[in-house]
Amino acid sequence: MSRSAVTSTPVHPLLAERWSPRSFDPSYEVTDGQLAALLEAARWSASANNVQPWRFLVGRRGDETYKAVHDALIGFNQTWAGNASVLIAAVAAERRPDGTPSATAQYDTGLAVAQLTVQAHAEGLHAHQMGGFLPDRITAAFGIPEGFRPLAVIAVGAVAEATALPDEKLRARETADRVRRPLTETFFAGGWGTPVDLG
């Protein structure tokens, strides 16, 4: 299923075609090679001073890590995410190795997740990032030490038809037009709200 974005200027197909489905094929198994590539892509993300504040909890459908991450999702996300092949919780170290607060931990962890999602698309997979989960439940389930904060859960797998989703609301969201705010309302130069001149 292609949902390529209608961009105002051409961008790389991996970016234009990346989207976040909720309908995943419950029979698809991500291969060891695919999963390793996703994790390696995240590992090589940019990081302030090469601190690499990210950590990931990686669960494959049917294992205990997957079940615990799925259990931490809010009910809405639980209705569809259980069909994904992999559930990954992204965790950020809120302090640097010297103990000082990290101002860039969440930003850097987000970059690592972004690389993971693009690599997923390159592998013929899709990824859906979620903020709808209970961080305290993940912290307790995995014994995450103080100073580390769960930021997101990412569902990864092969996309399925929207008709496989359990209710009409989800099916409508799955097939709705993909839209973004215009460049002129997002990218500024010279002053806030002044669009950058792109010629």
N, C-alpha and C positions, 0 to 999 in steps of 0.2 A: 504494500500500500504506500503510494507516494503522496506526500503532502508538502511538496516543495514550496518554499516561501516565494511570494511575488516581491522581489527586492527592487529598490529604486535604481540600483546599479548592480552589475554582476558580482557575485561573491562565490567562493569555492563551493562546489556542490555538497561537500560534507557539512557545511554550515547552513546552506539554504535548505537542505533536505532533512536536517536534524529537527525532530519534534518530539514531544513527550506524550506518547500514547498511554492509555489506561487499559487497553485491551491487549493482553498478552496470551500467547499460545501456551496452554498449560502442559502440553506434551513436549515442548522443546527443551532440550538440555544444552546449556552452554558448554562448549568443549573446554578442556584444560587450557588449550592454546589460546582460545578467545579470552578466557578469564585472565590468563597471565598477561596478555597484551593490554587489557584494560588497566590492570594494576600497574604495569610498567609505564604506561602513559601517564598515570597519576604520579608515579614516583619521580618522573623527570619534569614535573612542572616547575615553573619559576618560583623562587622562594627568597624572601628578604634575608640577606646574609647567609643564604643556604641553610637556614635553621630547620626547614622542612617540618612545620608544626603539625602536619596532618597524620592521623592514624585512621585505619579503616577496619571495621568488623565485617567480615565477608561470609555470608551464608548462602548455601546452595539449597534449592528446594528439597525439603525432606530432612535436612540436618538440623541439629539443635540451635545453631547460630541463626539460621533462617527463621526458625519458629520463634525464638526470643525477640528478634527484630520485628517480625510480623506482629507479635503480641503487643509491641510498644506503639504500633500505629493507631491513630484515632479510627473510630468505626468506619467513617466514610472511605478512608484509604484501605482499610482491611477488606472491604467488599470486592476490590479488584486486584490489589497488589499480590495476593496469594497465588495468582497465576504466573507471576514473573519467575524466570529461571533462577535469578539471583537477587538477594536483598543485601544491600551494603549500607552500613551506618558510617557516615563521615564524622570524625571526632577531631577537635582542634586542641592543641596544647595552649593554654592561655598564658603561660609563662615561658620565657626563654630559658635555655639551659643554665644561665647564671641566676635564675630566680626572679628576674625583673619581669614586669608585665609585658606581654607582647601586643603591640598595637596592630600588628599585621596578621595575626594567626588566622582569623576568620577569612580575611581577604585571600591569603595564600592557600588555605584549605579549599576555598571556592574555586580558585584557579586549578587546583589538582582535580577537583570534581569535574570541572569543565573539560579538561583534557580527557578524563575517563569517558565522558559522554560522547565526545567527538570520536574517540577511538572505538567506542561501541558501535557507532554508526558505520565506521570504516569496516568493522567486522560483520556488517549486515544485521546488527542488532539495534535495539532502541533502549533508551534510558529515560526514566521519569524521576525527577528529583522531588522530594516531599519535605515540607516543613511541618506537616500534620502528624506529629508523633509525640510521645511523652519521653522527654530526655531523661527524667529521673528513673523511669522504668528500664531504659537501656543501661544507664549507669549502674543500677543495682544488679541487673541480670548478668552483667559481664565484669563486675568488680572494677569499673573504671576508676582510677585513682583521682584524688583531689587535684584540681588544676587542669583537668581535661574536660572539654564540653562537647557533647554530641550536637552537631549542627544540622544534619540532614540525613534522610534515608533515600537511597537510590534504588529503584527497581530496574532490573535489566532483563531483557529477554527478546524473543521474536514477536513481532506485532501480529495480532489476529484481527479479524474483521470486527467492526464496531458492534455488530449484531450479537456478538458473544458476551457483551456486557450485561449485567443483571437488571438494569432499569433504564427507562427512557431518558432520564436526566443525564446519566452517564453517556448514553449513546449520542445524545445531542451535542454534548461537549466534545466528544471524540471527533465529530464530523463538522464542527463549526468552522467558519472561515478563520484562517490564521491572520492576525493583524498585529501591527506594532505602531507605536506613536511615530509621527513623521520625524525625519532628520532635523527639520527646522525647529522642532519643539524639544529637542534632546541635546543637541551639540551646539555649544555657544563659543563665541570669541569676542573679545573687546569689552563685554559686559554681560551680566546675567540676563538671559532671554534674548540676546542678540545672536541670531543664527550664524554659524561659521560659514564663511564664503567658500563655496565649493566650485565657483566659476559657473 
